[in-house]
Amino acid sequence: MGAGSWGTTFAKVLHDAGTEVTMWARRPEIATALATEHRNPAYLPDVRLPGISATDDYRVALDGADIVVLAVPSQSLRTNLAGWRDHIDSDATLLSLIKGIETGTLMRMSEVVAEVTGAEPERIAVLSGPNLAGEVAAEQPTASVVACSDAARAEAVQHACATGYFRPYTNTDVVGCEVGGACKNVIAMACGIAAGMGLGDNSAASLMTRGLAEVMRLGVALGANPVTLAGLAGVGDLVATCTSTLSRNRSFGYVLGTGGSMQAAQDATNGQVAEGVKSCTSIRALAKKHEVEMPLTTAVHRVCHEGLAVSDAVGQLLGRRIKPE
C-alpha cells in the first residue's frame, strides 16, 4: 500500500521471494505504468518490475491479502488506514515499512495501526534495517529485521521476503525497531548538515555515536531492548542513513549545511519525503515527555523549524557542559 521508492522496492523483494504481490498507488498514472510497463516512472524508472500487479483501487489491492504492507508517509498513515480498515482481512498481518513518529499523538506507527484498525498487537509487524531503496532494487546484498510480538508471524513475513540479496532476521522487539528506524532519520540530517558545512569523518563519527546514545536513551525509556538498537535496526540503519548519498535525510541536511533553505533542501530530494524533517519535532516532544535528553534531535528541530543557523547549532552543541560519556 504505497508506491514510493521503498514501497516499490519492497514489492520487488516480495515478488523475487516468490510471493504474489499487488501494489496500490495513489496516483492512477503510476498504477497504470506499474501494470502495463512494469516500472515506476516517478521513483525507480530504470528498475524492471515484471509479475507485479498494480491498481489505484485500494479495495482491489486489499482483497484477500494475507500480508498488508504499509508504505505511505508517516503523517498520512492514519488518514489512509481509516479508509482501508474495513477492507482488510480480520487475520491479515499488518506490516509497517514506515519510519516516523506521528505528529500530535507522538505514537509510533504500530500504535497508530492498532488504534485505527483495532488489530491486536500480535498482528502488527514492522520492518527496519539498512535498506536504501536504490541499492536493494539493484539487488545489492543487505540484511533487515522483521519485528512482531508474535514470533510465528514474524517468521511468516521473513519467509515471504527472503531472497538471495535480501536477508531478513526476526525479532520480537517492535519498540526497539521502530525507535531506531524513526530516530536515525534525524541523526542522518545532522550528519548531512555537518557534511554540507565541510566537516570531516571525525565529526560524522562523533555525531553517529552520540546520536546512537540519544536513540538508546529514548528506546530504553519506551521499553526497547538496547541489544536491538545495537543491531541492524539500530546501528545498521543509522550507519547506512548517515553516510550514504542515497539517503534523503542526509541529502536534505547537506543542503541546509551549505546554507540552503528548507525549500532548496526539499527540491534537492526531488519532492520525496525526508521523514526526519517532521519526525525531529515529534521525537523531541516524545523525549521531553519521558524526560530523555536528546541534544542532537533538539538542534535539528531548531534548525528546521525555529530558524537557528547551522553554525549556531554546532556552537551550542560544542558549548554544552562536559561530562562523562
C-alpha positions in Angstrom: 0.0 0.0 0.0 2.1 2.8 -1.4 4.2 3.2 -4.5 7.1 5.4 -3.4 10.7 4.3 -3.8 10.8 1.9 -0.8 7.3 0.6 -1.2 8.1 -0.2 -4.9 11.4 -1.8 -4.0 9.9 -4.0 -1.2 7.2 -5.1 -3.7 10.1 -6.3 -5.9 11.7 -8.1 -2.9 8.4 -9.9 -2.2 8.0 -10.9 -5.8 11.6 -12.1 -6.0 11.0 -14.2 -2.9 8.1 -16.0 -4.7 5.3 -14.0 -3.0 2.3 -12.9 -5.1 2.1 -9.1 -4.9 -0.4 -6.4 -5.8 0.7 -2.8 -5.4 -1.7 0.1 -4.6 -0.7 3.5 -6.0 -2.4 6.7 -5.0 -1.9 8.2 -8.5 -3.7 6.4 -11.3 -0.9 7.1 -13.8 1.6 5.3 -11.6 -0.7 2.3 -11.2 -1.1 2.2 -14.9 2.6 2.3 -15.6 3.3 -0.4 -13.0 0.6 -2.6 -14.5 1.4 -2.1 -18.2 5.1 -1.0 -18.4 6.2 -2.9 -15.2 8.1 0.1 -13.9 7.6 3.0 -11.6 8.4 6.2 -13.7 8.2 8.5 -10.7 10.7 6.8 -8.4 12.5 3.8 -9.9 12.2 4.3 -13.7 15.1 2.0 -14.6 14.1 -0.9 -12.4 12.0 -3.6 -14.1 9.1 -5.0 -12.1 7.7 -8.0 -14.0 5.0 -10.1 -12.5 3.7 -7.5 -10.1 0.0 -6.4 -10.3 -0.9 -2.8 -9.6 -4.1 -0.8 -9.1 -5.2 2.6 -7.8 -8.3 1.0 -6.2 -7.4 0.1 -2.6 -10.3 -2.4 -2.4 -8.8 -4.4 -5.2 -5.3 -4.3 -3.6 -6.6 -5.4 -0.2 -8.9 -8.1 -1.4 -7.7 -11.5 0.1 -4.3 -10.1 1.2 -2.6 -12.2 3.8 0.0 -9.5 4.5 -0.8 -5.8 4.1 2.4 -3.8 3.7 2.0 -0.2 4.7 4.4 2.1 2.8 3.0 5.6 3.0 4.5 8.7 4.7 4.1 8.5 8.5 1.9 11.6 8.7 -0.6 10.2 6.2 -0.9 6.7 7.7 -3.8 7.4 10.0 -5.9 9.0 7.2 -5.2 6.2 4.8 -5.9 3.5 7.3 -9.2 5.0 8.2 -10.3 4.4 4.6 -8.7 1.0 4.3 -9.5 -0.7 7.6 -12.9 -2.2 6.6 -11.4 -3.9 3.6 -8.5 -5.6 5.5 -9.0 -9.3 6.3 -9.5 -9.9 10.0 -6.5 -12.1 10.3 -4.1 -10.3 7.9 -0.7 -9.4 9.1 -0.2 -5.6 9.0 3.5 -4.9 8.1 4.8 -1.3 8.5 7.7 -0.1 6.5 7.2 3.4 7.8 9.9 5.1 10.0 8.5 8.0 11.9 6.6 9.3 14.9 3.1 10.8 14.4 2.8 14.5 15.0 0.5 15.4 17.9 -0.2 12.0 19.3 3.5 11.1 19.5 2.6 7.5 18.5 4.9 5.0 16.8 3.5 3.6 13.6 2.5 0.3 15.1 0.5 2.2 17.7 -1.3 4.1 15.0 -2.1 0.9 13.2 -3.5 -0.7 16.3 -5.6 2.4 17.2 -7.1 2.9 13.8 -7.7 -0.7 12.8 -8.3 -2.3 16.2 -5.9 -5.0 15.2 -4.3 -7.0 18.1 -0.6 -6.2 18.6 0.4 -9.7 17.6 -1.0 -9.0 14.1 1.2 -5.9 13.6 4.8 -6.3 12.4 7.5 -3.7 11.4 10.5 -4.0 9.1 13.7 -2.0 9.7 17.3 -2.1 8.8 20.0 -0.7 6.4 17.7 -0.7 3.4 18.5 2.1 1.0 15.9 1.6 -1.8 18.2 2.1 -4.7 20.7 -0.4 -3.6 18.1 -3.0 -2.7 16.3 -2.5 -6.0 19.7 -3.2 -7.7 19.8 -6.4 -5.7 22.9 -5.5 -3.7 23.1 -7.7 -0.6 21.6 -6.4 2.6 20.0 -7.6 5.8 16.9 -6.4 7.7 14.8 -7.1 10.8 11.2 -8.2 10.9 9.8 -7.5 14.3 6.5 -8.8 15.7 5.4 -9.8 19.2 4.1 -13.0 17.6 7.3 -14.8 16.6 5.4 -17.1 14.2 4.0 -14.1 12.2 7.5 -12.6 12.1 8.7 -15.8 10.6 5.9 -15.9 8.1 6.9 -12.4 6.9 10.5 -13.4 6.9 9.8 -16.3 4.5 7.7 -14.0 2.3 10.6 -11.6 1.7 13.8 -13.7 1.9 15.8 -13.6 -1.3 19.4 -14.2 -2.4 20.1 -10.5 -1.9 17.7 -9.6 1.0 18.3 -11.4 4.3 15.6 -10.8 6.9 16.1 -11.7 10.6 13.3 -11.9 13.1 12.9 -10.1 16.4 10.0 -9.6 18.9 11.1 -6.1 19.9 8.8 -3.9 17.9 9.5 -0.8 20.1 13.3 -1.0 19.5 12.9 -1.5 15.8 10.6 1.5 15.4 12.6 3.8 17.7 15.8 3.0 15.8 14.1 3.5 12.4 12.5 6.8 13.3 15.4 8.4 15.2 18.1 7.5 12.6 16.5 9.9 10.1 17.1 12.8 12.4 20.7 11.9 13.2 21.2 11.5 9.4 20.1 15.1 8.9 22.6 16.2 11.5 25.3 14.3 9.6 24.2 15.8 6.4 24.4 19.3 7.9 27.9 18.6 9.1 29.0 17.3 5.7 27.4 20.4 4.0 29.5 22.6 6.3 32.6 20.8 5.2 33.2 18.9 8.4 35.0 15.6 8.1 34.9 12.0 9.2 35.7 12.7 12.9 32.7 14.9 13.1 30.5 12.3 11.3 31.7 9.5 13.6 31.1 11.6 16.7 27.6 12.6 15.5 26.6 9.0 14.8 28.0 7.7 18.1 26.4 10.4 20.2 23.2 10.1 18.1 23.1 6.4 18.9 23.4 7.3 22.6 20.3 9.5 22.2 18.4 6.8 20.4 19.2 4.2 23.0 18.2 6.5 25.9 14.8 7.1 24.3 14.4 3.4 23.3 15.1 2.2 26.8 12.7 4.7 28.2 9.9 3.4 25.9 10.7 -0.3 26.8 13.0 -1.3 24.0 15.8 -3.8 24.4 19.1 -2.0 23.9 20.5 -5.0 22.1 18.0 -4.3 19.3 19.5 -0.9 18.9 23.0 -2.3 18.7 21.9 -4.4 15.8 20.6 -4.0 12.2 17.5 -1.9 13.2 19.7 0.5 15.2 23.4 0.8 14.3 23.0 -0.8 10.9 20.2 1.5 9.8 21.9 4.5 11.4 25.3 4.0 9.6 23.6 3.5 6.2 21.4 6.5 6.5 24.0 8.8 8.0 26.7 8.0 5.4 25.0 7.4 2.1 24.4 10.0 -0.6 21.3 7.9 -1.4 19.8 8.9 1.9 17.1 11.5 1.6 17.5 12.7 5.1 21.3 13.1 4.8 20.8 14.9 1.5 18.3 17.2 3.0 20.6 18.1 5.8 23.5 18.5 3.4 21.7 21.4 1.6 21.0 23.1 4.9 24.6 22.7 5.9 25.7 24.6 2.7 23.4 27.4 3.7 20.5 26.4 1.6 16.9 27.0 2.5 14.3 24.4 3.6 12.7 24.8 0.1 16.1 24.2 -1.6 16.6 21.1 0.5 13.2 19.8 -0.4 13.9 20.5 -4.1 17.2 18.6 -3.8 15.4 15.4 -2.7 13.1 15.5 -5.8 10.0 16.0 -3.8 10.4 12.7 -1.9 9.7 12.8 1.8 12.6 13.2 4.2 10.9 11.8 7.3 13.3 13.4 9.7 12.0 16.9 8.9 8.7 16.3 10.7 9.9 13.5 13.0 12.5 15.6 14.7 9.7 17.7 16.3 7.7 14.6 17.3 10.8 12.8 18.6 11.9 15.8 20.6 8.4 16.1 22.2 8.4 12.4 22.9 11.8 12.6 24.6 10.6 15.6 26.6 7.5 13.7 27.7 9.8 10.9 29.0 12.4 13.2 30.4 15.1 12.0 28.0 17.9 14.3 26.9 18.3 14.4 23.1 20.5 17.5 22.2 21.2 16.5 18.6 17.5 16.0 17.9 16.7 19.3 19.5 19.4 21.0 17.4 17.9 19.6 14.1 14.4 20.7 15.2 15.6 24.2 15.9 17.4 24.4 12.5 14.4 23.1 10.6 11.6 24.8 12.5 12.9 27.7 14.5 15.4 29.3 12.1 18.5 28.5 14.0 21.6 28.9 11.9 23.6 25.7 11.4 26.8 27.4 12.7 24.9 28.4 15.9 23.6 24.9 16.3 27.1 23.5 16.2 28.3 26.1 18.6 25.5 25.3 21.1 26.3 21.6 20.9 30.0 22.1 21.5 29.2 24.6 24.2 27.3 22.1 26.3 28.8 21.2 29.7 31.5 18.5 29.6 30.6 15.3 31.4 31.4 11.5 31.5 30.4 9.6 28.4 
